[in-house]
Amino acid sequence: MNTLLKLFYQPVTSFQALKDTEKLPWMSLILLLIIVIINNILLLPITMKMQEITISSMAMPLSDEQMDMSMQLLYKIRYLQVLGALFSYVFMLVVYTLIIWIFTKIAKEHLSFQKAFELIIYCSFALALGSLTNTVLLHIRGVENIDNIFEISLIGLNVLTSTESVGLIVYSLLAFINPFYLWFVVLLTIGLASLTDMKMSKAGLLSFLFVALLVAFSIGSVYFSQVFMKSKGLM
């Protein structure tokens, strides 16, 4: 746990300590998942609001009775959604680990799968805290004030514009330019350099390529989601 705390003010020391230990940082993983669970619970009313907006904007809107039934069903399965999101997050950590491990193999650097997993656990605190901060800000602004399902990121450069002004793709890209994502890149760079002894410039390049892949996948998902919703008359 002390190693995790140093991640916030002495990341180099933290990753060097991580390199020298053989045990998986279970407490750090549990704490990360607790943050994710808290965030997912806080997201429940926001998710309900977004689903309500989506249903009400359908080309063939539901009747009031159908709307009530739909929202009641969503409310009943809300905690199943939290559980499902948790399992999805753990799966995502494994996928991130696999990608980083493959990147280091391509770069001809030695990094075991376990160390790659530990690296992802530590770096993911930046993204998890960013998501939690964004969720809290949405609650402070008011869930009832959400009127666009795509404009729910309040911590990036996207807050300076709107989807109508720059388009959904550019808007989504700007959302990734935020302090927490930049922190993630810095931690990943330092972690890769510390765990493999590669040059910082090389670690920075691998980190950039990794993040670029994540951003491209996310924006691609947003784009195809928009296309699908338009095809179904939901936008």
C-alpha positions, -999 to 999 in steps of 0.1 A, spaced: 0 0 0 29 23 7 41 17 -28 7 28 -41 7 60 -21 42 69 -35 26 67 -69 11 101 -63 43 120 -53 72 96 -61 61 75 -91 97 65 -101 103 52 -66 69 35 -66 76 16 -99 111 7 -88 97 -9 -57 71 -27 -78 99 -41 -100 116 -56 -69 86 -74 -55 73 -108 -66 38 -106 -51 8 -93 -70 -4 -61 -54 -38 -75 -43 -46 -46 -20 -40 -21 -48 -62 -41 -72 -90 -43 -46 -88 -6 -39 -89 1 -77 -120 -21 -80 -137 -3 -50 -132 30 -67 -147 15 -99 -177 1 -80 -183 35 -62 -182 52 -96 -206 27 -112 -231 31 -83 -229 69 -87 -234 65 -124 -267 47 -120 -290 78 -121 -269 92 -149 -272 60 -169 -310 60 -162 -312 96 -174 -293 88 -206 -315 58 -213 -346 80 -208 -333 105 -233 -325 78 -258 -359 62 -255 -378 95 -256 -359 105 -288 -369 75 -308 -385 80 -342 -415 61 -329 -417 72 -293 -431 49 -267 -464 56 -249 -462 69 -213 -471 34 -201 -444 17 -222 -419 44 -210 -428 37 -174 -424 0 -179 -390 4 -196 -377 27 -169 -390 4 -141 -372 -26 -157 -339 -6 -160 -343 4 -123 -348 -32 -112 -316 -44 -130 -295 -15 -120 -273 -35 -96 -268 -62 -122 -255 -34 -144 -230 -25 -117 -219 -61 -114 -216 -65 -151 -196 -33 -154 -172 -46 -128 -166 -78 -146 -162 -58 -178 -136 -36 -161 -115 -66 -150 -116 -80 -185 -105 -46 -198 -75 -46 -174 -65 -80 -188 -69 -68 -224 -48 -36 -216 -22 -59 -201 -20 -81 -231 -16 -51 -254 12 -36 -233 29 -70 -231 27 -74 -269 41 -39 -274 71 -46 -252 77 -79 -271 76 -60 -304 100 -34 -289 123 -63 -279 121 -54 -242 115 -79 -214 84 -75 -193 66 -104 -179 28 -107 -182 24 -103 -144 45 -72 -143 25 -58 -172 -7 -65 -152 8 -48 -122 18 -18 -143 -18 -15 -157 -33 -17 -122 -12 12 -109 -16 34 -140 -54 27 -141 -58 46 -108 -54 78 -129 -83 69 -152 -105 55 -124 -101 87 -103 -107 107 -135 -140 89 -141 -150 93 -105 -143 130 -106 -163 134 -138 -192 115 -123 -192 137 -91 -191 168 -113 -222 155 -132 -240 151 -100 -230 186 -88 -242 201 -121 -274 181 -118 -284 149 -134 -316 165 -146 -296 190 -166 -282 162 -189 -299 167 -223 -273 152 -247 -261 116 -241 -227 124 -258 -219 155 -237 -213 140 -203 -175 145 -200 -167 176 -179 -130 172 -173 -115 176 -208 -111 203 -234 -144 194 -249 -161 216 -223 -149 246 -243 -171 236 -272 -201 214 -282 -209 185 -305 -229 210 -326 -199 232 -331 -171 207 -338 -189 174 -345 -191 143 -323 -157 129 -334 -136 160 -326 -157 166 -295 -150 130 -283 -112 134 -291 -111 166 -270 -126 148 -241 -95 127 -238 -73 157 -234 -77 160 -196 -54 160 -166 -62 124 -157 -55 110 -191 -22 129 -193 -14 116 -158 -21 81 -171 4 86 -200 31 99 -176 27 70 -152 27 45 -181 59 60 -195 76 60 -161 64 25 -153 76 10 -186 110 27 -183 114 15 -147 102 -21 -151 122 -28 -184 151 -3 -181 143 10 -215 150 46 -224 124 71 -213 119 83 -249 112 47 -260 88 42 -231 71 74 -240 66 63 -276 51 30 -265 28 48 -241 17 72 -268 10 43 -292 -10 25 -265 -31 55 -257 -36 63 -293 -50 28 -298 -74 32 -269 -85 66 -281 -90 53 -317 -111 24 -304 -132 46 -282 -138 72 -309 -146 45 -334 -171 31 -310 -187 65 -306 -188 69 -344 -205 36 -351 -228 41 -322 -239 74 -338 -244 57 -372 -264 29 -356 -286 53 -337 -292 74 -368 -302 43 -387 -327 35 -361 -341 70 -359 -327 77 -324 -309 109 -334 
